[in-house]
């Protein structure tokens, strides 16, 4: 009895194009949020959207090109780890600026003096 390859046995009905479209929409929303928003917390959320879009792309291409290798999934885990560290550090900075200045608006924060 012959065991089918993993690529042949995975039939989700979702094509690679759909994942790429989803990740490009998420990335575009994230770029718009970074460029258009003035609140630091909303900018951080937009950066997280962009990182999640990249993770979706990595996993989708990994599953469709080499399903037996976990390279894309490992990169996605690294991206998620770096995103978590980025959020922790950036929220600490935003909270410190908010306590000192009374605002989280990035337009009003024009110098690095405390």
N, C-alpha and C positions, 0 to 999 in steps of 0.2 A: 504494500500500500504506500502510495506516494503522499507525502505531507505537502500541502500547498504552501507557496510562499506567503509571507505576511502581507505583501503588497496585493496579492490576488484575493486574500481573504478579507481585507479591509474594504468594505463597500458601504460607505456612509451616505452616499447620494449627494454629498456636498463636494463641489469641485474646487480646485485650487483658486480659480478666478474669484469665486465668492468670498473666500478668505482674504484675498488680496484687496478686493473692493471694500470689505468691512474694515480692514486695517488702514486702508488709505482714507476712508471717511473718518475714522477715529483720529488718525494723525492730523488730518486737515482741521478737525474741530479743535484739537489741541493747539495747533499753530495759531488758529484764530484767537483762542483764549489767551495765549501768551502775548500776542500782539495787541489785542483790543482791551484787555482787562487792566484795571489799575490797582486792584486789591491783591496783595501779595499771596494770600491764601488761595484765591482763585487762579492765580498764575501757577502756583504749585500743583493744584489739581489738574491744570491743563498740561503741565509737564508729565504728570503721572499718566494722563490719557495717551500722550505721545509714546511713553515707554511701554504701555500696554499694547499699543498698536504694533510696535516693533516686536514684542514678544509673540503676538499672534502670528505675525509674518514668519518669525523664526520657526515656530512649531509647525505651521502649515507647510512650509517648504521642506522641513525635515521629514515630515510624515510622507509627503508626496514624492520626494526624491530618493531618500534612503530610509525606509521604515525600520530597518533592522539596526541602524545606527541611531544613537541618541544625541547627536551633536547639537542639533537645533534646540532640543529640550534642555540640554545642559546650559546652553547660552541663555535661554529664556529664564532659567533659574538664577543665573548670575545677574541678569537684568532686573529681576524681581528683588534680589538681595540688594543691589545697588540702589534701586528705587526706594526701598525701605530705609536704607541709611540716609539717603538724600532727604527724605521727608522728615526724619527725626532731626537732622541737623538744621534744615531750613526752617522748620517750625520753631525750633529753639531760638534761631536768629530773629524770626518774625515776632515772637512773643517778647523778646528783649527790646526790640525796636518799638513795639507797641507800648510797652511799659514806660519807656523813656520819652517817646514822642507823642503818645496818645493817638496814633493813627497807624494803619497798616497800608495806607495808600502809597504806592511806590513813586508817584509824582512829587509828593511832599517830602520825601526823604532824599535830600540832595547832597548831603555831606556825610562823612563817616565819623564826625565828631559826636561825642555823647553829650 
